[in-house]
Amino acid sequence: MKEFQKRVCYQIYPASFKDSNNDGWGDINGIISKLDYLKELGIGMIWLSPIYPSPMDDMGYDISDYKNINPLFGTMDDFENLVKEAKKKDILIVLDLVINHTSTEHRWFKEAQKQEPGNKYNDYYIFRKSTKKGKNPNNWQSCFSGDAWEPVKGLEDTYYMHLFCVSQADLNYHNEDVILEVEDILKFWLDKGVYGFRCDVINNIYKSSLKNDNPLLLYGRGAKYYANQEGMFQILARIRKEVLDNYDTFL
């Protein structure tokens, strides 16, 4: 049995858990101040909802920088102190990691939407031309209702995919560079002492086709081409072999 299977895991939504400086937002130092209380409850592992920089259009699930801390919650020093203090109490830290999409405020997307020749970020996201002027590239729906496509400002008849908010652009997992970026992000946090990750909507990362789906579907149109695809399992197996197997961790 793995270590994480033996422990009670407690999810913390940092924004509302404990405000240590009376600014109206819960924060990392607030979590640190409650570690003794959590230990008394029998908690052996804390799962943190997203704490990365974000415009907060989707309360942190729209990440604009994977290797930093949202100033609303504190600093990287605060986070490193949380990992250290939790370890003293034999409490593991698990991060919520969203890698199906990034915020449109992420540096990658800002570069990608220019679609300039020779720019490596051009292919980090799913951009497509319209099949007919003014028409979306396909008939897929966003999981948050409405179309799954948004026009790229300044580029005629070019759209980007967003299975969730308009400000959450889906990454392109047919691009080797995207997978390498994700592996690097995992290593970054594991090297800081994070024990594991809960990956939001991980089952949607691989789009096996961009064909039109059944137009009569009222919800989830397109899901048969992006939910639980074989390519997703292959990517996760690769990440397990190339990154996770080198650490005591889980995903």
N, C-alpha and C positions, 0 to 999 in steps of 0.2 A: 504494500500500500504506500502510495506517495504521501509526502508530508502534507500537502494541501488537502488530501482526502481525510485527514485525521482531525482537521480543525474546523471550528465554527467561524464562518466568514460573515462580517458585518459591513454592509454597504453604507458609505458616508457620501451624502450630497454636500460638498464643501460649502456651497453658497448659503446654506441654511442651518448648518450643524452647530457651529460655535463661533461667535464674533468676538475676537480678542481685543480689538482696538476701537469698537463702537462706531464703525463707519457704515454699518448696515449690511455688511457682507460677512458671512462666515469665512474662516481662513485657516491656513495651515497651522499657525500658532494656536488657534483655538482647538484644533484636533490634538495637538501635542498636550495641551492642558488637560485633556480628557482621557489620556492613555491609561491612567490608573483606574479610572471608572470603567473603561472598556475591558481592562484586564480582570476586574472584579466580576464583570458579567460573564467571563469565560471566553472572551473573544480571542482567537488565535491568528486572525487574518483580517485586514481591513482592505476593502475594495473601494477605491476613490473614483467617483464620477469625474469626468474630465477637468483637469486643472491647468491645461495649456492655454497660451494666449488665444483669444477668440473674440470676434465681434459680438458673440452671445446671441446671435439670431436664433440658435437652437440650444441655448443654455450650455454652451461649451462643446457640443457635438459637432460644431463647425470650427475646426482647428486651423489657426493661421500660422502656427509655428510649433512643430513637434518636439523641439528640443529646448523649451523654455517653460516658465511658469507664468500664468496670468497674474499681473500685478494686483488684481482684485483679491487674490488668495495669498500673496506673499512673494517670496523670492526663491531662487534656486537654493540659496543657503538655508532658508527655512525648510525646504523640502528635504535636503540632505540631513538636516537636523532631525526631521520627523523619522526618516529611515533609521537613523542612529538610535534615537530614543525608543522607538518601537522595538528595535532589536534587543535592547536591554531588557525589555519586558517579554521577550519571545513572541512578538507580534509581527507577522509578515505584512508587507505592503504590496497590493495589487493595483495596477492602473487600468482604467478604462481607456482603450486605444481605438480610435476611429480611423480606419485605413481604407474604407470603401470610397471615401470622398474627402476633400479638404474644403475649407472656406475659400470663397472666391477672393478673399483678402490675402490668401497665402502667396508668398513670393513666387512659387512655381506657377500658379494660375495667372498672376499678373504678367509674367513673362510669356506664358503659353498663349494667352489670348491675342498677343500681337501677331502670331503666326508669321514670323519673319523667317526668310530663308536661312538655313543653317542653325537655327535656334533649337537646341536639344529639348526644350520644354514644349515644343509644338505638339509632341506626341505623348505628353504626360497625362492628358485628359482625352475625353471622347468628343472630338469635334467632327461634325459632318455638314456637308452642304445640303440644302433643301432639295428634295426630289422635284419639286415644282415651286416656282417663285412664290414666296410667302407661306409655304407649307412646311411643317416639321419633317425631319428626315424619316421618321416612322410614327406610328400611332401609339407609342407607349405612354403610360400614365406615370406620374410621380406617386410614390407611396403616400405623400401628403396631399393628394388630390391635384387635379389639373394635369397639364402636359409635362412630360419628362424632359422637355427641351426648352432652351432659352436662347434667343438671338445673342450673338456676340456683338457688342457695341463697336461700330466702326468697320465691321466686316460684312459685306453684303451677302445675304442668304447663307450665313454660317451660324451653326448652333452648337451649344455644348449640352451634354447630358447631365441631368440632375435627378436622381431617383428620389431625392428628398427635397429640402428647401432649394429655392432658386439660387441661394447663396452657398450651396453645397455641391460643388462640381465633382462628378465621379472620376476617379483615377482610371487610367488605362492599363490593365494588367496583362495586356498583350505586349507591353513594352518592358523589356528586360531592365531598363534603367529604373523603372518604378519599383520593381521587386527589390532591386539592390538598395534603393532608398529606404524601403520598409525594413529590410534586414538591418540596415545601419541604425535606424531609429530604435529597433528592439535592443540591439547591442548597447546603444547609448544609455538606455534606462537600466538594463540589466547590470551594466558596469557601475551604476550608482547604487546598486543594492536592492532594486525592485525585485520582488519574488516572481511575479507573473503578470498576465494580462487577460482582461476580458475584452474581446474585440467586438464592438458593436456592428451589427448587420454584416458580419464577415461572410455570410453565405451568399452575398450579392456581388462580390468583388469581380467575378469573371463573367463577361458577356460573351456567350458562345456564338451569337448571331445578332444582327440588328434588323431582322425581318419584322414586318408588320405582324401583329398578333390579332386574335379574334376581336373584331370591332364591337361585338355584342357584350364583351366582358364589362361589367360595371366597376370592377376593382382588380388591381394587379395586372393590368394589361401589359404584356411584355415579360412577365415573371418566368414563363417557361423557358426564356432564353437567358435569364440571369440568376435565378434562384437555384442554389445547390447544384451548380454545373460541375461536370467532371474536372474542368480546368481549375476550379476553386480547390478541389481536393488535392490536385497535383501541386499547386502552389503552396498549400499548407504543409504538404509532405516535404517539399523542398526546404521551406523555412525551418521545419522541425530538424531536418538533417543538417543543414548548413549553419544554423544559429542555435536553436533551443537545446539541442543535444549537448552543447558545450557548456551548459549551465544547469543548475538545479532550479528548474522553472516549469511553468505550464502556460498554455495558451488556451 
